[in-house]
Amino acid sequence: MSDMPPAPSGPEAETPPPPELRFLKFLVTALAGTMILGLITIVGLLVTRLPKAAPPRPALPEGLTLPEGTAAGAVTMGRGWIAVVAEGAAGEEILIFDAKTGTLRQRLPITAP
């Protein structure tokens, strides 16, 4: 038999990793932490900013009613007025309503060129 002592077992058998490997492990851990924090930041910004992205829709006055036999095709709003492109038995026309009261101000027929 030889006079060599038996190989150590347990915690004594493990040799510490080289310094380069420890540095690489630190870099990978730092990168993972940075990516997690970045992802949390992006999700937080999306959650807090997106619901506020759409401006509130302007309200139509309750007294605004279209004349009998017409159907709205498009609506646009200006300062103090609401224009409705309406299609009815007489053809297409633009109806201008007061923005506050909803009363009809003017009717403009749309003629073909």
N, C-alpha and C positions, 0 to 999 in steps of 0.2 A: 504494500500500500504506500501511498505517497504521504508526505508530511504536510500537504497543503490543507489549510483549514477549509471547512465547508463554506460554500457561498452564502453570504448573508441573505436572509429572507425578511420580508416585512418592510417597514418604512425605511430601513437602512439600505435596502436594495435599490431604491429609486434614486436616480441621480438628477440633480436639478437641470432644467432645460437650459440650453445656451442663451446668452443675453439677447441675441438676434431674434430668437423664437419668442422670448418674453415680450420684446418690443413689438413684434408682429401681432401677438395676441392682444396687446393693449390697443394697437391701431384698429384692429377688427372690432373690438368691443366699443371703442369710441365712435367708429363709423356707424355701428348698429344703433347706438344711443342717439346719435345725431339724426339718423334717418327716422327713428321713431318719433323724436321731438318734432321734426319737420312735417311728418304726416299728421300728427296731432294738430299742429298749427294750421295746416292747409284745411283740414276738415273743420276746425273751429271757425276759420274765416268764412268758409262756404256756408256753414250753418247760420252764422250771424249776419252775413251780408246779403245772401241771395233772397231771403224773404222780403227785404226792403228794396230790391232792385226794380220791381214794377211799381210805377207811380199809381196812386189811387185813381180810379175812374171817376170822371165827373158825373154828378147825379142829374138825371133829367127831371124837369118839373112834373109834378103829378097831374097838372091840368093839360098837359100836351096830349091831344088826341088827333089822329089823322082824320081827314074828311072821309065820309062814307064811300066805300068802294075803292079805296086806294090801299096799296101795300108799300111799305118802306123798302127801298133797295139799298140805300146808303145814308149815313148820318154823319154830319160834321158840325163842329162847334166853333164859334168865334166869340169875341167879346160882346156879350149882350144878345147874341142870336144863335139859333140852331137851324141848320139847313138839312132838309130831308129830301132825298131824291125819291119821289113816289111814282108808282106806276098804277094807272087806273084805266077806266073805260075811255077817257079822252086822250090817252097816251101818257108819255112821261112828262113830269113837271117837277120843278124845284119849289118846295114849300119852305118859307122862311118864318120861323116862330120866334117869339120873344123868349129869352133864356130864363127870365124870372117867373113870368106868369104862364107861359106856354100858349099864349094866344097867337093865332095866325096873323102875320104882318103882311105877307106878300106871296103871290103865286106867279112863278115864271115858267111858261111852257118851254119845253125843249123841242126845237124844230130840227128836222133833218137838214143837212147841208145841201 
